[in-house]
Amino acid sequence: MAISGLHIALAALFGGILARVIQLLLPVRCIGSLFPLLMGWLAAMIYVWLAGANPPAVRAAIALTLWLLLRLFGISCSTWQVWLWGLTLILLSEPLAVLSDSFWLSCLAVFSLICWYHWVPISARFRVGWAGVVIRWFHLQFGMMLLLMPLQISLFHGVSLFSIPANLWSVPLISLLTVPCVLLALAFMLLPTMAGVFWVMAAMSLTVVLLPLNQLRAGWLHTGTTSVALGYSGWLAILIWRFQWWRSYPIGVMVLCVNLALFSHRRDEYRWRVDMLDIGHGLAVVIEREGKAIIFDTGNRWSTGSMAATVILPYLRWRGITVEQIILSHDHQDHTGGLAEIQAMFPQASLRAPFPVAGTVNSLPCKQGVDWQWQGLDFEVLWPKTQVTHAQNDDSCVIRIDDGKYSLLLTGDLETQGELQLVRHSRARLASTVLQVPHHGSNTSSTAPFLRAVKPELAFASAARYNQWRLPTKKVIKRYQKNNILWRDTSVSGQISIYFHSDNWQAKGYREQLTPRWYHQRFGVGGHNE
């Protein structure tokens, strides 16, 4: 449960009411507005401190302090001026807040509310009575959902279909029951019995709040990359209606709407692409063409989850990709850990492996001599020679993918012996444009004869940042550089995406090209795992 500005405002209200009660015991000449304001502010600050002074709570406290100062000094400002002053004070107190998603959610939520109430004001007849309260609440929630949709899709890759009923249920109950009970429990800390009663009431109120919310989890709608453009349609519709652009510039509005629709259905400019996902120690490579994909390895898993659930599946949903085949290079958990989750989401996907997979009856073989075509790409298995019971590193399924001009060699965790045998038996078929670095760039792989046989232009490795094995090793990286091979690894670049066009190819790292934020270059990682 997050500490929001509403909770802090309620704490200030509680402090103000308490001050008013105290004033009832004082002479009339001692009663004024200053004492309740200061008591409310003090109560809010105490609440922020008790909440751990997390950045969102501190930002709300700064905004409350600004409002108090404007009130005390009688300064009259427009809503926009107050918002800009608050933004300025927050950034002065915490300059790196611009790197936080919560900062943008907070400031853009307030910005959206100001725009909503200025551009789509509610009628005066809905400002009285209980019906008016409900209508105003719906008006507020609908505006927030509509105007925050672009940011929500960009950050969370989805939208909640039940956000309005969820907020209609939870916000009033938390505001009127949970937070007051918590504040009363804190106020009666010197009376443990009374404080305990209020703590129990607060816990019971949360149970009541969360009970129906658990049933609304299915209302989360995963969105794809094209939905970002559609997310702005709410803003566009309001601007067109509010400023009557549909009357002043009808042709311009039509062109704008058509462009938005075309952007949402734009075709990819590349022929096919390969994405090495940033999953820490392990491997997950997505070969994609025209919305369909083959996954080479499925990442690691642990007792409470897997990389498939946290990285691979969200990526596939975001890209709107359908997986048609899963390939497991060998029988190690950091390569097979996400199989169950991916199969559950794509039950129609075939499975290929150099070993028998537990729980799977009809897996396809991955051994030397097997080849097939998929989406116009030629797949050829170069290693191992035969299927094995337990595929170790040197039994990794090595596959060469060719589009007729450019090629990719996937090697799994192949080590020295496997590389040398592969060179001995299949040297003529190893040459490739791009090489997936064997065994995460360890000293037991990437031998000089193997690199001379493959002759790649680019090598890319999957490795966790600050991993305990310090992979990729400095020695291996220098070996690639000595052979004039461009090097990329996920420990520095994050996700690595390679785009194959008809006459060229491009490699882009998440940190450097896909999201080239200025702070990616100024802060954080600066080299390899040395």
Beta strands, then each sheet from edge to edge (+ up, - down):
strand 1: 158-160
strand 2: 220-222
strand 3: 272-276
strand 4: 285-289
strand 5: 292-296
strand 6: 301-302
strand 7: 305-306
strand 8: 322-327
strand 9: 350-353
strand 10: 364-365
strand 11: 371-374
strand 12: 377-383
strand 13: 398-402
strand 14: 407-410
strand 15: 434-436
strand 16: 458-461
strand 17: 486-489
strand 18: 496-500
strand 19: 505-509
sheet 1: 1+ 2-
sheet 2: 10+ 9+ 8+ 5+ 4- 3+ 18- 19+
sheet 3: 6+ 7-
sheet 4: 11+ 12- 13+ 14- 15- 16- 17-
end
